[in-house]
Amino acid sequence: MGLEIQDQGSNNRVEVDADAIDGDLRIAIQGDGNHVRVGPGSSVSAGIDIVGNENTVIIGSRTRLLGDVPLEIQGDGNSLRVGDRCYGALVARFTSSGAGLEVGDGTTFQSVLMSLDEPKRITLGKDCLLAGAIWITVTDMHSIVDLDSGKRINSAKDVVIGDHVWLTMNVTVLKGARIGSGSIIGTGSVVAGEIPANSVAAGVPARVQRTNVTWKRDLIREEPHRSDERETDPTVTHAIRRL
Ligand SMILES: CC(C)(COP(=O)(O)OP(=O)(O)OC[C@H]1O[C@@H](n2cnc3c(N)ncnc32)[C@H](O)[C@@H]1OP(=O)(O)O)[C@@H](O)C(=O)NCCC(=O)NCCS
């Protein structure tokens, strides 16, 4: 199949080198003035679906977006940018106009859902590691209304995650959250506020547990524990040897 473009609109610009993409790529557009660019060596396994006008989807080079759900934009003037060398299952849900998602170079995800159902931005830095069952949202999807004023009080807000952040399994990042570079969020945590750089934060809501730390993708193996190292009494050692 290679590259399949279904363009049902006008002034749509698709910049994909069919010979340079990794495998097959389907791009479906209903609307006008949209711009899609997919860099060399990249793939989007479930394709890209746009319904709306003036949206931008830029995927860098050597990025592989996996999973069964297409990158999907419904609305106008949204922007989705994923950098170079990113990898993993990313579901990005755009159902409003003027929202933005930016993922920095080298960021990887096991499985993540990004909810952009209101016109706000999610910014995720470079070299982040997102484990499975991660949800990042700028919106609560429904309104909380103050009884006196009759006004909505749970406004949508931007989410900003720095460079080299590790979100472990099953982390939720809510509207307005900010996570500083180099930080680690513990499994099952819900981040609702600000987490400083180079810290471990965990819990519901996430609170700082450690400071002055960073993390590495490599697992630094520790020396295996040898059971006879703890034996200080030579008679005990001798008795064990005789058994
Ligand atoms: C975040 C994490 C890496 C921190 O590990 P650590 O630095 O060794 O931290 P500790 O286990 O010593 O815990 C430090 C404190 O944070 C608390 N804490 C750690 N993880 C927590 C969590 N997920 N929720 C709530 N509290 C947590 C501990 O109870 C401890 O509190 P205390 O000081 O009051 O006793 C680890 O807790 C974690 O979540 N691991 C999961 C990693 C993962 O999902 N890997 C999958 C592949 S990416």
The ligand as a Tripos MOL2 file, in Angstrom:
@<TRIPOS>MOLECULE
LIG
   48    50     1     0     0
SMALL
NO_CHARGES

@<TRIPOS>ATOM
      1 C1          8.4750    6.2420   42.1800 C.3       1 LIG1
      2 C2          9.3860    5.0890   42.5220 C.3       1 LIG1
      3 C3         10.2860    4.7710   41.3150 C.3       1 LIG1
      4 C4         10.2230    5.5940   43.7080 C.3       1 LIG1
      5 O1         11.0740    4.5960   44.1680 O.3       1 LIG1
      6 P1         12.0620    4.9230   45.4350 P.3       1 LIG1
      7 O2         12.7890    6.2080   45.1710 O.co2     1 LIG1
      8 O3         12.8550    3.6920   45.7170 O.co2     1 LIG1
      9 O4         11.0360    5.2570   46.6120 O.3       1 LIG1
     10 P2         10.6700    4.4320   47.9140 P.3       1 LIG1
     11 O5         10.0580    3.1250   47.5560 O.co2     1 LIG1
     12 O6         11.8530    4.4130   48.8360 O.co2     1 LIG1
     13 O7          9.5470    5.3670   48.5230 O.3       1 LIG1
     14 C5          9.8460    6.6680   49.0310 C.3       1 LIG1
     15 C6          8.5940    7.1670   49.7060 C.3       1 LIG1
     16 O8          7.5920    7.3920   48.7170 O.3       1 LIG1
     17 C7          6.4370    6.5880   48.9650 C.3       1 LIG1
     18 N1          5.9710    6.0640   47.6840 N.ar      1 LIG1
     19 C8          6.7260    5.4700   46.7290 C.ar      1 LIG1
     20 N2          5.9740    5.1600   45.6670 N.ar      1 LIG1
     21 C9          4.7230    5.5320   45.9710 C.ar      1 LIG1
     22 C10         3.5000    5.4640   45.2660 C.ar      1 LIG1
     23 N3          3.4500    4.9560   44.0500 N.pl3     1 LIG1
     24 N4          2.4060    5.9790   45.8370 N.ar      1 LIG1
     25 C11         2.4620    6.5100   47.0790 C.ar      1 LIG1
     26 N5          3.6050    6.6120   47.8040 N.ar      1 LIG1
     27 C12         4.7120    6.1170   47.2520 C.ar      1 LIG1
     28 C13         6.9310    5.4740   49.8740 C.3       1 LIG1
     29 O9          5.8860    4.9780   50.6810 O.3       1 LIG1
     30 C14         7.9820    6.1750   50.6830 C.3       1 LIG1
     31 O10         7.3620    6.9310   51.6850 O.3       1 LIG1
     32 P3          8.0140    7.0510   53.1920 P.3       1 LIG1
     33 O11         9.3230    7.7720   52.9740 O.co2     1 LIG1
     34 O12         7.0090    7.8270   53.9320 O.co2     1 LIG1
     35 O13         8.2040    5.6480   53.6640 O.co2     1 LIG1
     36 C15         8.6140    3.7940   42.8670 C.3       1 LIG1
     37 O14         7.9020    3.9940   44.0940 O.3       1 LIG1
     38 C16         7.6160    3.3930   41.8030 C.2       1 LIG1
     39 O15         6.5250    3.9580   41.6540 O.2       1 LIG1
     40 N6          7.9700    2.3470   41.0070 N.am      1 LIG1
     41 C17         7.1940    1.8710   39.8810 C.3       1 LIG1
     42 C18         8.0530    1.9260   38.6220 C.3       1 LIG1
     43 C19         7.2910    1.4910   37.4200 C.2       1 LIG1
     44 O16         6.0940    1.6850   37.2650 O.2       1 LIG1
     45 N7          7.9940    0.8660   36.5070 N.am      1 LIG1
     46 C20         7.3330    0.3380   35.3120 C.3       1 LIG1
     47 C21         8.1690    0.4740   34.0810 C.3       1 LIG1
     48 S1          8.4400    2.1550   33.5760 S.3       1 LIG1
@<TRIPOS>BOND
     1     1     2 1
     2     2     3 1
     3     2     4 1
     4     2    36 1
     5     4     5 1
     6     5     6 1
     7     6     7 2
     8     6     8 1
     9     6     9 1
    10     9    10 1
    11    10    11 2
    12    10    12 1
    13    10    13 1
    14    13    14 1
    15    14    15 1
    16    15    16 1
    17    15    30 1
    18    16    17 1
    19    17    18 1
    20    17    28 1
    21    18    19 ar
    22    18    27 ar
    23    19    20 ar
    24    20    21 ar
    25    21    22 ar
    26    21    27 ar
    27    22    23 1
    28    22    24 ar
    29    24    25 ar
    30    25    26 ar
    31    26    27 ar
    32    28    29 1
    33    28    30 1
    34    30    31 1
    35    31    32 1
    36    32    33 2
    37    32    34 1
    38    32    35 1
    39    36    37 1
    40    36    38 1
    41    38    39 2
    42    38    40 1
    43    40    41 1
    44    41    42 1
    45    42    43 1
    46    43    44 2
    47    43    45 1
    48    45    46 1
    49    46    47 1
    50    47    48 1
@<TRIPOS>SUBSTRUCTURE
     1 LIG1         1 GROUP 0 **** ****
